[in-house]
Amino acid sequence: MNLNATLINLYHVCPRECWLHANGINMEHTSDTVYDGKLLHETSYPQRADKYTEIELSANWNGATLSGKIDFYDQKEKTIHETKRGKSVEEAHTWQVKFYIWLLELNGVEGAMGKIEYPRLRKTTEVFLTGPDRAFLEETVPNIRELVQREKCPPTINARICKKCSYYELCYIDEA
Ligand code: SF4
């Protein structure tokens, strides 16, 4: 199976969302969000679009195909630039970037780092991949594979984030 950064991100947000996305149940809004992030970067930092490179990476790891597309990569500084629209710094964003750093490593690029920019918060967080992070990702990949191959969709999580999720109606239609 192909495991990408979106699945890593969603796995940290909600296992059910991860399963739905991996099983081809995509709401329009989900793909808009990805596009939205790129657009946000281009409009917030217009000069950077010329400076950075878009790269697609893949690697075979323990029987899984890992892939990711980094929209803005500074090859000279070995830095991944991500931009997020939200009003809070989220762990899922960090794991998405750590996954990219790991993918770079698996492609022979050592010492990369990431910067996640939150224009609304006027904040930038730096992301590095530590030994325990790498071990955690190595554990996470088989866990995601097991999760998405389940026949049944995992249960709803009844969290605050559900109201902002593109699957909200699908998940809670019976309760409406
Ligand atoms: S609405 Fe909630 S339970 Fe349903 S997929 Fe989204 S985050 Fe998960």
Backbone and ligand atoms as CSV (ligand in chain L), in Angstrom:
chain,resi,resn,atom,element,x,y,z
A,1,MET,N,N,0.833,-1.203,0.000
A,1,MET,CA,C,0.000,0.000,0.000
A,1,MET,C,C,0.871,1.259,0.000
A,2,ASN,N,N,0.289,2.328,-0.460
A,2,ASN,CA,C,0.999,3.600,-0.498
A,2,ASN,C,C,0.619,4.428,0.727
A,3,LEU,N,N,1.609,4.768,1.500
A,3,LEU,CA,C,1.341,5.524,2.722
A,3,LEU,C,C,1.972,6.909,2.577
A,4,ASN,N,N,1.149,7.930,2.645
A,4,ASN,CA,C,1.680,9.275,2.413
A,4,ASN,C,C,1.525,10.166,3.643
A,5,ALA,N,N,2.007,11.403,3.507
A,5,ALA,CA,C,2.005,12.340,4.647
A,5,ALA,C,C,0.593,12.687,5.098
A,6,THR,N,N,-0.357,12.674,4.174
A,6,THR,CA,C,-1.742,12.977,4.553
A,6,THR,C,C,-2.243,11.934,5.545
A,7,LEU,N,N,-1.932,10.663,5.270
A,7,LEU,CA,C,-2.376,9.605,6.188
A,7,LEU,C,C,-1.690,9.720,7.548
A,8,ILE,N,N,-0.420,10.086,7.531
A,8,ILE,CA,C,0.303,10.274,8.805
A,8,ILE,C,C,-0.380,11.400,9.601
A,9,ASN,N,N,-0.692,12.483,8.906
A,9,ASN,CA,C,-1.363,13.623,9.552
A,9,ASN,C,C,-2.720,13.195,10.107
A,10,LEU,N,N,-3.524,12.555,9.266
A,10,LEU,CA,C,-4.879,12.172,9.691
A,10,LEU,C,C,-4.853,11.146,10.822
A,11,TYR,N,N,-3.869,10.259,10.794
A,11,TYR,CA,C,-3.763,9.246,11.847
A,11,TYR,C,C,-3.632,9.914,13.219
A,12,HIS,N,N,-2.928,11.042,13.246
A,12,HIS,CA,C,-2.749,11.752,14.512
A,12,HIS,C,C,-3.959,12.608,14.864
A,13,VAL,N,N,-4.800,12.894,13.892
A,13,VAL,CA,C,-6.009,13.682,14.163
A,13,VAL,C,C,-7.131,12.757,14.619
A,14,CYS,N,N,-7.399,11.712,13.812
A,14,CYS,CA,C,-8.516,10.817,14.098
A,14,CYS,C,C,-8.360,9.528,13.278
A,15,PRO,N,N,-8.308,8.364,13.919
A,15,PRO,CA,C,-8.144,7.104,13.177
A,15,PRO,C,C,-9.277,6.875,12.167
A,16,ARG,N,N,-10.477,7.328,12.532
A,16,ARG,CA,C,-11.610,7.143,11.615
A,16,ARG,C,C,-11.411,7.973,10.333
A,17,GLU,N,N,-10.949,9.191,10.508
A,17,GLU,CA,C,-10.705,10.056,9.349
A,17,GLU,C,C,-9.622,9.443,8.459
A,18,CYS,N,N,-8.601,8.888,9.115
A,18,CYS,CA,C,-7.515,8.223,8.389
A,18,CYS,C,C,-8.076,7.065,7.568
A,19,TRP,N,N,-8.927,6.253,8.195
A,19,TRP,CA,C,-9.507,5.083,7.519
A,19,TRP,C,C,-10.376,5.535,6.336
A,20,LEU,N,N,-11.239,6.540,6.574
A,20,LEU,CA,C,-12.145,7.010,5.509
A,20,LEU,C,C,-11.347,7.514,4.305
A,21,HIS,N,N,-10.328,8.320,4.601
A,21,HIS,CA,C,-9.519,8.879,3.516
A,21,HIS,C,C,-8.793,7.763,2.755
A,22,ALA,N,N,-8.188,6.825,3.509
A,22,ALA,CA,C,-7.422,5.741,2.878
A,22,ALA,C,C,-8.311,4.821,2.060
A,23,ASN,N,N,-9.573,4.727,2.436
A,23,ASN,CA,C,-10.491,3.839,1.721
A,23,ASN,C,C,-11.286,4.571,0.643
A,24,GLY,N,N,-10.780,5.700,0.231
A,24,GLY,CA,C,-11.323,6.388,-0.937
A,24,GLY,C,C,-12.590,7.176,-0.690
A,25,ILE,N,N,-12.944,7.363,0.574
A,25,ILE,CA,C,-14.139,8.170,0.858
A,25,ILE,C,C,-13.655,9.586,1.133
A,26,ASN,N,N,-13.582,10.366,0.080
A,26,ASN,CA,C,-13.022,11.708,0.197
A,26,ASN,C,C,-14.093,12.756,0.010
A,27,MET,N,N,-14.202,13.651,0.958
A,27,MET,CA,C,-15.118,14.760,0.793
A,27,MET,C,C,-14.341,15.848,0.038
A,28,GLU,N,N,-15.053,16.627,-0.727
A,28,GLU,CA,C,-14.409,17.647,-1.554
A,28,GLU,C,C,-13.499,18.554,-0.721
A,29,HIS,N,N,-14.005,18.869,0.481
A,29,HIS,CA,C,-13.306,19.812,1.347
A,29,HIS,C,C,-11.885,19.332,1.699
A,30,THR,N,N,-11.718,17.982,1.783
A,30,THR,CA,C,-10.416,17.443,2.183
A,30,THR,C,C,-9.341,17.854,1.180
A,31,SER,N,N,-9.657,17.696,-0.119
A,31,SER,CA,C,-8.642,18.055,-1.091
A,31,SER,C,C,-8.487,19.571,-1.159
A,32,ASP,N,N,-9.558,20.287,-0.882
A,32,ASP,CA,C,-9.470,21.741,-0.864
A,32,ASP,C,C,-8.492,22.202,0.207
A,33,THR,N,N,-8.496,21.478,1.336
A,33,THR,CA,C,-7.633,21.865,2.445
A,33,THR,C,C,-6.175,21.804,2.037
A,34,VAL,N,N,-5.828,20.738,1.290
A,34,VAL,CA,C,-4.455,20.594,0.830
A,34,VAL,C,C,-4.111,21.751,-0.107
A,35,TYR,N,N,-5.008,22.027,-1.052
A,35,TYR,CA,C,-4.792,23.118,-1.999
A,35,TYR,C,C,-4.712,24.448,-1.249
A,36,ASP,N,N,-5.581,24.576,-0.250
A,36,ASP,CA,C,-5.665,25.787,0.537
A,36,ASP,C,C,-4.336,26.105,1.204
A,37,GLY,N,N,-3.656,25.056,1.740
A,37,GLY,CA,C,-2.378,25.256,2.405
A,37,GLY,C,C,-1.342,25.804,1.445
A,38,LYS,N,N,-1.336,25.270,0.226
A,38,LYS,CA,C,-0.359,25.724,-0.755
A,38,LYS,C,C,-0.664,27.173,-1.165
A,39,LEU,N,N,-1.952,27.429,-1.372
A,39,LEU,CA,C,-2.367,28.773,-1.758
A,39,LEU,C,C,-2.017,29.773,-0.660
A,40,LEU,N,N,-2.233,29.355,0.573
A,40,LEU,CA,C,-1.942,30.213,1.720
A,40,LEU,C,C,-0.458,30.564,1.739
A,41,HIS,N,N,0.378,29.575,1.484
A,41,HIS,CA,C,1.819,29.834,1.467
A,41,HIS,C,C,2.164,30.817,0.349
A,42,GLU,N,N,1.582,30.583,-0.824
A,42,GLU,CA,C,1.926,31.427,-1.965
A,42,GLU,C,C,1.466,32.866,-1.764
A,43,THR,N,N,0.304,33.031,-1.094
A,43,THR,CA,C,-0.189,34.397,-0.890
A,43,THR,C,C,0.467,35.063,0.322
A,44,SER,N,N,0.822,34.264,1.331
A,44,SER,CA,C,1.451,34.843,2.527
A,44,SER,C,C,2.925,35.160,2.288
A,45,TYR,N,N,3.564,34.321,1.479
A,45,TYR,CA,C,4.996,34.500,1.242
A,45,TYR,C,C,5.252,34.427,-0.264
A,46,PRO,N,N,4.770,35.439,-1.031
A,46,PRO,CA,C,4.813,35.325,-2.501
A,46,PRO,C,C,6.219,35.145,-3.061
A,47,GLN,N,N,7.219,35.793,-2.452
A,47,GLN,CA,C,8.583,35.701,-2.984
A,47,GLN,C,C,9.168,34.303,-2.829
A,48,ARG,N,N,8.627,33.547,-1.882
A,48,ARG,CA,C,9.205,32.240,-1.596
A,48,ARG,C,C,8.859,31.189,-2.654
A,49,ALA,N,N,7.767,31.397,-3.352
A,49,ALA,CA,C,7.368,30.413,-4.360
A,49,ALA,C,C,8.449,30.265,-5.429
A,50,ASP,N,N,9.197,31.361,-5.692
A,50,ASP,CA,C,10.260,31.297,-6.701
A,50,ASP,C,C,11.519,30.653,-6.128
A,51,LYS,N,N,11.682,30.811,-4.835
A,51,LYS,CA,C,12.931,30.417,-4.196
A,51,LYS,C,C,13.005,28.916,-3.888
A,52,TYR,N,N,11.856,28.345,-3.583
A,52,TYR,CA,C,11.843,26.962,-3.137
A,52,TYR,C,C,11.387,26.013,-4.243
A,53,THR,N,N,11.716,24.748,-4.040
A,53,THR,CA,C,11.434,23.729,-5.042
A,53,THR,C,C,10.332,22.804,-4.536
A,54,GLU,N,N,9.501,22.358,-5.475
A,54,GLU,CA,C,8.504,21.334,-5.121
A,54,GLU,C,C,9.157,19.980,-5.392
A,55,ILE,N,N,9.120,19.103,-4.409
A,55,ILE,CA,C,9.729,17.792,-4.659
A,55,ILE,C,C,8.775,16.662,-4.282
A,56,GLU,N,N,8.846,15.599,-5.058
A,56,GLU,CA,C,8.068,14.394,-4.750
A,56,GLU,C,C,9.049,13.313,-4.359
A,57,LEU,N,N,8.741,12.653,-3.246
A,57,LEU,CA,C,9.652,11.639,-2.736
A,57,LEU,C,C,8.913,10.333,-2.539
A,58,SER,N,N,9.638,9.244,-2.675
A,58,SER,CA,C,9.042,7.962,-2.298
A,58,SER,C,C,10.161,7.035,-1.828
A,59,ALA,N,N,9.777,6.051,-1.064
A,59,ALA,CA,C,10.760,5.077,-0.577
A,59,ALA,C,C,10.030,3.792,-0.236
A,60,ASN,N,N,10.707,2.673,-0.428
A,60,ASN,CA,C,10.140,1.397,0.012
A,60,ASN,C,C,10.720,1.091,1.371
A,61,TRP,N,N,9.842,0.888,2.303
A,61,TRP,CA,C,10.323,0.631,3.666
A,61,TRP,C,C,9.514,-0.509,4.271
A,62,ASN,N,N,10.198,-1.606,4.580
A,62,ASN,CA,C,9.557,-2.748,5.225
A,62,ASN,C,C,8.256,-3.189,4.532
A,63,GLY,N,N,8.289,-3.228,3.229
A,63,GLY,CA,C,7.118,-3.702,2.478
A,63,GLY,C,C,6.066,-2.636,2.234
A,64,ALA,N,N,6.307,-1.425,2.725
A,64,ALA,CA,C,5.338,-0.345,2.483
A,64,ALA,C,C,5.965,0.684,1.541
A,65,THR,N,N,5.144,1.241,0.672
A,65,THR,CA,C,5.626,2.332,-0.172
A,65,THR,C,C,5.260,3.637,0.512
A,66,LEU,N,N,6.267,4.408,0.835
A,66,LEU,CA,C,6.046,5.693,1.491
A,66,LEU,C,C,6.197,6.788,0.448
A,67,SER,N,N,5.334,7.783,0.490
A,67,SER,CA,C,5.464,8.864,-0.489
A,67,SER,C,C,5.034,10.188,0.117
A,68,GLY,N,N,5.528,11.244,-0.477
A,68,GLY,CA,C,5.162,12.574,0.013
A,68,GLY,C,C,5.533,13.624,-1.017
A,69,LYS,N,N,4.753,14.690,-1.046
A,69,LYS,CA,C,5.070,15.812,-1.945
A,69,LYS,C,C,5.291,17.038,-1.081
A,70,ILE,N,N,6.510,17.548,-1.138
A,70,ILE,CA,C,6.831,18.759,-0.365
A,70,ILE,C,C,6.678,19.944,-1.315
A,71,ASP,N,N,5.781,20.841,-0.974
A,71,ASP,CA,C,5.503,21.970,-1.871
A,71,ASP,C,C,6.652,22.980,-1.903
A,72,PHE,N,N,7.258,23.213,-0.731
A,72,PHE,CA,C,8.306,24.232,-0.668
A,72,PHE,C,C,9.512,23.684,0.088
A,73,TYR,N,N,10.547,23.361,-0.692
A,73,TYR,CA,C,11.769,22.804,-0.090
A,73,TYR,C,C,12.961,23.658,-0.487
A,74,ASP,N,N,13.691,24.065,0.531
A,74,ASP,CA,C,14.906,24.852,0.314
A,74,ASP,C,C,16.070,23.872,0.265
A,75,GLN,N,N,16.559,23.594,-0.945
A,75,GLN,CA,C,17.591,22.566,-1.100
A,75,GLN,C,C,18.902,22.971,-0.445
A,76,LYS,N,N,19.208,24.265,-0.533
A,76,LYS,CA,C,20.479,24.742,0.019
A,76,LYS,C,C,20.506,24.582,1.542
A,77,GLU,N,N,19.412,24.986,2.161
A,77,GLU,CA,C,19.347,24.934,3.636
A,77,GLU,C,C,18.785,23.607,4.156
A,78,LYS,N,N,18.393,22.729,3.235
A,78,LYS,CA,C,17.752,21.444,3.590
A,78,LYS,C,C,16.579,21.686,4.543
A,79,THR,N,N,15.730,22.633,4.153
A,79,THR,CA,C,14.613,22.999,5.026
A,79,THR,C,C,13.285,22.883,4.285
A,80,ILE,N,N,12.349,22.215,4.957
A,80,ILE,CA,C,10.984,22.066,4.425
A,80,ILE,C,C,10.162,23.223,4.992
A,81,HIS,N,N,9.432,23.910,4.135
A,81,HIS,CA,C,8.569,24.997,4.618
A,81,HIS,C,C,7.113,24.595,4.435
A,82,GLU,N,N,6.395,24.543,5.541
A,82,GLU,CA,C,4.958,24.237,5.523
A,82,GLU,C,C,4.222,25.453,6.070
A,83,THR,N,N,3.038,25.695,5.553
A,83,THR,CA,C,2.240,26.800,6.079
A,83,THR,C,C,0.876,26.267,6.461
A,84,LYS,N,N,0.419,26.635,7.645
A,84,LYS,CA,C,-0.880,26.153,8.114
A,84,LYS,C,C,-1.781,27.334,8.444
A,85,ARG,N,N,-3.048,27.142,8.076
A,85,ARG,CA,C,-4.015,28.213,8.240
A,85,ARG,C,C,-4.528,28.348,9.678
A,86,GLY,N,N,-4.509,27.241,10.420
A,86,GLY,CA,C,-5.184,27.189,11.723
A,86,GLY,C,C,-4.736,28.226,12.733
A,87,LYS,N,N,-5.518,28.304,13.794
A,87,LYS,CA,C,-5.190,29.238,14.867
A,87,LYS,C,C,-4.463,28.531,16.002
A,88,SER,N,N,-4.094,27.284,15.774
A,88,SER,CA,C,-3.342,26.596,16.823
A,88,SER,C,C,-2.264,25.711,16.210
A,89,VAL,N,N,-1.224,25.532,17.000
A,89,VAL,CA,C,-0.134,24.664,16.576
A,89,VAL,C,C,-0.576,23.238,16.881
A,90,GLU,N,N,-0.571,22.395,15.867
A,90,GLU,CA,C,-1.100,21.043,16.086
A,90,GLU,C,C,-0.027,19.972,15.921
A,91,GLU,N,N,-0.143,18.975,16.774
A,91,GLU,CA,C,0.823,17.878,16.758
A,91,GLU,C,C,0.826,17.174,15.399
A,92,ALA,N,N,-0.358,17.067,14.801
A,92,ALA,CA,C,-0.460,16.372,13.508
A,92,ALA,C,C,0.394,17.058,12.444
A,93,HIS,N,N,0.456,18.401,12.483
A,93,HIS,CA,C,1.285,19.137,11.513
A,93,HIS,C,C,2.748,18.745,11.686
A,94,THR,N,N,3.147,18.656,12.960
A,94,THR,CA,C,4.543,18.327,13.260
A,94,THR,C,C,4.901,16.938,12.735
A,95,TRP,N,N,3.982,15.978,12.923
A,95,TRP,CA,C,4.279,14.612,12.461
A,95,TRP,C,C,4.312,14.537,10.950
A,96,GLN,N,N,3.507,15.342,10.297
A,96,GLN,CA,C,3.541,15.379,8.829
A,96,GLN,C,C,4.952,15.796,8.368
A,97,VAL,N,N,5.493,16.827,9.002
A,97,VAL,CA,C,6.814,17.328,8.594
A,97,VAL,C,C,7.917,16.344,9.010
A,98,LYS,N,N,7.757,15.725,10.187
A,98,LYS,CA,C,8.744,14.718,10.594
A,98,LYS,C,C,8.769,13.558,9.590
A,99,PHE,N,N,7.595,13.216,9.098
A,99,PHE,CA,C,7.518,12.165,8.068
A,99,PHE,C,C,8.293,12.585,6.809
A,100,TYR,N,N,8.153,13.853,6.397
A,100,TYR,CA,C,8.906,14.332,5.228
A,100,TYR,C,C,10.412,14.236,5.481
A,101,ILE,N,N,10.826,14.621,6.696
A,101,ILE,CA,C,12.271,14.563,7.006
A,101,ILE,C,C,12.754,13.113,6.930
A,102,TRP,N,N,11.936,12.215,7.439
A,102,TRP,CA,C,12.291,10.785,7.390
A,102,TRP,C,C,12.391,10.313,5.931
A,103,LEU,N,N,11.437,10.737,5.117
A,103,LEU,CA,C,11.461,10.370,3.700
A,103,LEU,C,C,12.738,10.893,3.023
A,104,LEU,N,N,13.118,12.115,3.382
A,104,LEU,CA,C,14.365,12.669,2.831
A,104,LEU,C,C,15.543,11.791,3.251
A,105,GLU,N,N,15.552,11.404,4.525
A,105,GLU,CA,C,16.628,10.522,5.020
A,105,GLU,C,C,16.669,9.216,4.240
A,106,LEU,N,N,15.489,8.632,4.015
A,106,LEU,CA,C,15.424,7.358,3.287
A,106,LEU,C,C,15.887,7.517,1.836
A,107,ASN,N,N,15.923,8.781,1.380
A,107,ASN,CA,C,16.434,9.072,0.037
A,107,ASN,C,C,17.863,9.617,0.096
A,108,GLY,N,N,18.509,9.434,1.248
A,108,GLY,CA,C,19.924,9.800,1.355
A,108,GLY,C,C,20.207,11.234,1.747
A,109,VAL,N,N,19.178,11.998,2.118
A,109,VAL,CA,C,19.405,13.395,2.532
A,109,VAL,C,C,19.410,13.448,4.060
A,110,GLU,N,N,20.578,13.687,4.623
A,110,GLU,CA,C,20.703,13.736,6.095
A,110,GLU,C,C,20.649,15.187,6.563
A,111,GLY,N,N,20.178,15.365,7.789
A,111,GLY,CA,C,20.255,16.689,8.429
A,111,GLY,C,C,19.205,17.691,7.979
A,112,ALA,N,N,18.112,17.234,7.388
A,112,ALA,CA,C,17.052,18.182,6.991
A,112,ALA,C,C,16.230,18.587,8.217
A,113,MET,N,N,15.566,19.700,8.098
A,113,MET,CA,C,14.669,20.162,9.174
A,113,MET,C,C,13.428,20.780,8.533
A,114,GLY,N,N,12.466,21.148,9.366
A,114,GLY,CA,C,11.247,21.765,8.831
A,114,GLY,C,C,10.902,23.023,9.582
A,115,LYS,N,N,10.179,23.903,8.906
A,115,LYS,CA,C,9.638,25.100,9.563
A,115,LYS,C,C,8.166,25.162,9.223
A,116,ILE,N,N,7.338,25.182,10.264
A,116,ILE,CA,C,5.898,25.309,10.023
A,116,ILE,C,C,5.497,26.735,10.373
A,117,GLU,N,N,4.930,27.413,9.382
A,117,GLU,CA,C,4.569,28.811,9.595
A,117,GLU,C,C,3.064,28.946,9.745
A,118,TYR,N,N,2.688,29.679,10.743
A,118,TYR,CA,C,1.276,29.952,11.031
A,118,TYR,C,C,1.053,31.456,10.874
A,119,PRO,N,N,0.716,31.914,9.657
A,119,PRO,CA,C,0.593,33.363,9.448
A,119,PRO,C,C,-0.404,34.022,10.382
A,120,ARG,N,N,-1.495,33.326,10.692
A,120,ARG,CA,C,-2.498,33.940,11.569
A,120,ARG,C,C,-1.998,34.127,12.996
A,121,LEU,N,N,-1.109,33.240,13.394
A,121,LEU,CA,C,-0.560,33.340,14.753
A,121,LEU,C,C,0.732,34.155,14.776
A,122,ARG,N,N,1.227,34.463,13.585
A,122,ARG,CA,C,2.544,35.110,13.437
A,122,ARG,C,C,3.601,34.290,14.190
A,123,LYS,N,N,3.551,33.015,13.920
A,123,LYS,CA,C,4.433,32.105,14.658
A,123,LYS,C,C,5.055,31.073,13.712
A,124,THR,N,N,6.274,30.711,14.000
A,124,THR,CA,C,6.943,29.650,13.231
A,124,THR,C,C,7.487,28.617,14.210
A,125,THR,N,N,7.220,27.342,13.932
A,125,THR,CA,C,7.817,26.317,14.788
A,125,THR,C,C,8.833,25.513,13.959
A,126,GLU,N,N,9.904,25.166,14.615
A,126,GLU,CA,C,10.941,24.389,13.932
A,126,GLU,C,C,10.748,22.912,14.256
A,127,VAL,N,N,10.996,22.088,13.264
A,127,VAL,CA,C,10.768,20.646,13.443
A,127,VAL,C,C,12.041,19.877,13.088
A,128,PHE,N,N,12.425,18.994,13.986
A,128,PHE,CA,C,13.582,18.124,13.751
A,128,PHE,C,C,13.143,16.670,13.957
A,129,LEU,N,N,13.867,15.775,13.362
A,129,LEU,CA,C,13.559,14.354,13.552
A,129,LEU,C,C,14.586,13.755,14.509
A,130,THR,N,N,14.127,13.338,15.677
A,130,THR,CA,C,15.045,12.746,16.661
A,130,THR,C,C,15.026,11.220,16.516
A,131,GLY,N,N,15.916,10.560,17.226
A,131,GLY,CA,C,15.940,9.084,17.211
A,131,GLY,C,C,14.604,8.498,17.648
A,132,PRO,N,N,14.050,8.962,18.809
A,132,PRO,CA,C,12.748,8.440,19.219
A,132,PRO,C,C,11.634,8.736,18.205
A,133,ASP,N,N,11.728,9.899,17.518
A,133,ASP,CA,C,10.714,10.211,16.492
A,133,ASP,C,C,10.769,9.177,15.360
A,134,ARG,N,N,12.006,8.866,14.971
A,134,ARG,CA,C,12.190,7.902,13.869
A,134,ARG,C,C,11.620,6.545,14.284
A,135,ALA,N,N,11.917,6.166,15.534
A,135,ALA,CA,C,11.398,4.881,16.042
A,135,ALA,C,C,9.867,4.915,16.078
A,136,PHE,N,N,9.310,6.060,16.453
A,136,PHE,CA,C,7.853,6.184,16.516
A,136,PHE,C,C,7.237,6.062,15.110
A,137,LEU,N,N,7.857,6.699,14.125
A,137,LEU,CA,C,7.340,6.590,12.755
A,137,LEU,C,C,7.435,5.144,12.260
A,138,GLU,N,N,8.535,4.470,12.637
A,138,GLU,CA,C,8.698,3.075,12.220
A,138,GLU,C,C,7.617,2.180,12.831
A,139,GLU,N,N,7.162,2.575,14.012
A,139,GLU,CA,C,6.052,1.843,14.640
A,139,GLU,C,C,4.718,2.239,14.024
A,140,THR,N,N,4.609,3.529,13.678
A,140,THR,CA,C,3.341,4.063,13.176
A,140,THR,C,C,2.957,3.479,11.818
A,141,VAL,N,N,3.947,3.287,10.957
A,141,VAL,CA,C,3.648,2.805,9.597
A,141,VAL,C,C,2.871,1.471,9.635
A,142,PRO,N,N,3.375,0.439,10.361
A,142,PRO,CA,C,2.572,-0.804,10.402
A,142,PRO,C,C,1.219,-0.606,11.082
A,143,ASN,N,N,1.163,0.320,12.074
A,143,ASN,CA,C,-0.123,0.573,12.734
A,143,ASN,C,C,-1.138,1.169,11.756
A,144,ILE,N,N,-0.674,2.080,10.922
A,144,ILE,CA,C,-1.584,2.683,9.932
A,144,ILE,C,C,-2.013,1.630,8.906
A,145,ARG,N,N,-1.054,0.813,8.496
A,145,ARG,CA,C,-1.399,-0.245,7.520
A,145,ARG,C,C,-2.482,-1.149,8.095
A,146,GLU,N,N,-2.316,-1.511,9.354
A,146,GLU,CA,C,-3.312,-2.390,9.989
A,146,GLU,C,C,-4.662,-1.668,10.079
A,147,LEU,N,N,-4.621,-0.406,10.462
A,147,LEU,CA,C,-5.853,0.373,10.630
A,147,LEU,C,C,-6.633,0.478,9.315
A,148,VAL,N,N,-5.948,0.884,8.263
A,148,VAL,CA,C,-6.678,1.167,7.022
A,148,VAL,C,C,-7.153,-0.112,6.318
A,149,GLN,N,N,-6.548,-1.258,6.703
A,149,GLN,CA,C,-6.987,-2.506,6.081
A,149,GLN,C,C,-8.146,-3.164,6.834
A,150,ARG,N,N,-8.535,-2.552,7.967
A,150,ARG,CA,C,-9.673,-3.110,8.700
A,150,ARG,C,C,-10.921,-3.051,7.843
A,151,GLU,N,N,-11.773,-4.063,8.023
A,151,GLU,CA,C,-13.018,-4.060,7.223
A,151,GLU,C,C,-13.976,-2.993,7.693
A,152,LYS,N,N,-13.977,-2.794,9.015
A,152,LYS,CA,C,-14.924,-1.818,9.560
A,152,LYS,C,C,-14.247,-0.499,9.869
A,153,CYS,N,N,-14.988,0.542,9.594
A,153,CYS,CA,C,-14.487,1.887,9.890
A,153,CYS,C,C,-14.406,2.073,11.415
A,154,PRO,N,N,-13.320,2.654,11.941
A,154,PRO,CA,C,-13.237,2.878,13.390
A,154,PRO,C,C,-14.368,3.801,13.879
A,155,PRO,N,N,-14.674,3.756,15.193
A,155,PRO,CA,C,-15.778,4.581,15.687
A,155,PRO,C,C,-15.470,6.076,15.668
A,156,THR,N,N,-16.524,6.873,15.818
A,156,THR,CA,C,-16.337,8.335,15.891
A,156,THR,C,C,-15.635,8.672,17.205
A,157,ILE,N,N,-14.995,9.839,17.213
A,157,ILE,CA,C,-14.220,10.193,18.417
A,157,ILE,C,C,-14.915,11.257,19.273
A,158,ASN,N,N,-16.013,11.805,18.788
A,158,ASN,CA,C,-16.761,12.823,19.551
A,158,ASN,C,C,-15.851,13.895,20.162
A,159,ALA,N,N,-15.041,14.475,19.321
A,159,ALA,CA,C,-14.106,15.504,19.800
A,159,ALA,C,C,-14.524,16.879,19.280
A,160,ARG,N,N,-13.916,17.899,19.847
A,160,ARG,CA,C,-14.256,19.266,19.395
A,160,ARG,C,C,-13.938,19.474,17.920
A,161,ILE,N,N,-12.859,18.823,17.472
A,161,ILE,CA,C,-12.450,19.002,16.074
A,161,ILE,C,C,-13.471,18.434,15.089
A,162,CYS,N,N,-14.369,17.558,15.562
A,162,CYS,CA,C,-15.330,16.929,14.644
A,162,CYS,C,C,-16.161,17.977,13.897
A,163,LYS,N,N,-16.518,19.055,14.587
A,163,LYS,CA,C,-17.377,20.062,13.948
A,163,LYS,C,C,-16.707,20.735,12.765
A,164,LYS,N,N,-15.384,20.718,12.751
A,164,LYS,CA,C,-14.665,21.349,11.636
A,164,LYS,C,C,-14.248,20.325,10.584
A,165,CYS,N,N,-14.566,19.072,10.814
A,165,CYS,CA,C,-14.093,17.997,9.934
A,165,CYS,C,C,-15.018,17.852,8.726
A,166,SER,N,N,-14.416,17.561,7.585
A,166,SER,CA,C,-15.219,17.418,6.368
A,166,SER,C,C,-16.147,16.196,6.424
A,167,TYR,N,N,-15.859,15.254,7.327
A,167,TYR,CA,C,-16.698,14.057,7.438
A,167,TYR,C,C,-17.795,14.204,8.491
A,168,TYR,N,N,-17.950,15.404,9.020
A,168,TYR,CA,C,-18.867,15.583,10.156
A,168,TYR,C,C,-20.262,15.024,9.866
A,169,GLU,N,N,-20.828,15.420,8.741
A,169,GLU,CA,C,-22.202,14.964,8.436
A,169,GLU,C,C,-22.251,13.454,8.254
A,170,LEU,N,N,-21.243,12.940,7.599
A,170,LEU,CA,C,-21.178,11.493,7.385
A,170,LEU,C,C,-21.117,10.749,8.733
A,171,CYS,N,N,-20.329,11.292,9.660
A,171,CYS,CA,C,-20.134,10.614,10.950
A,171,CYS,C,C,-21.347,10.739,11.862
A,172,TYR,N,N,-22.012,11.900,11.813
A,172,TYR,CA,C,-23.039,12.140,12.831
A,172,TYR,C,C,-24.420,12.318,12.244
A,173,ILE,N,N,-24.636,11.833,11.032
A,173,ILE,CA,C,-25.912,12.045,10.352
A,173,ILE,C,C,-27.101,11.493,11.154
A,174,ASP,N,N,-26.858,10.368,11.838
A,174,ASP,CA,C,-27.956,9.759,12.598
A,174,ASP,C,C,-28.338,10.577,13.813
A,175,GLU,N,N,-27.380,11.413,14.271
A,175,GLU,CA,C,-27.654,12.196,15.480
A,175,GLU,C,C,-28.249,13.555,15.160
A,176,ALA,N,N,-28.292,13.919,13.860
A,176,ALA,CA,C,-28.773,15.260,13.489
A,176,ALA,C,C,-30.272,15.400,13.749
L,1,SF4,S1,S,-16.075,13.938,12.242
L,1,SF4,FE1,FE,-14.835,13.397,14.032
L,1,SF4,S2,S,-15.013,11.168,14.148
L,1,SF4,FE2,FE,-15.680,11.758,12.101
L,1,SF4,S3,S,-13.839,11.536,10.876
L,1,SF4,FE3,FE,-13.978,13.668,11.509
L,1,SF4,S4,S,-12.730,13.812,13.357
L,1,SF4,FE4,FE,-13.152,11.643,13.000
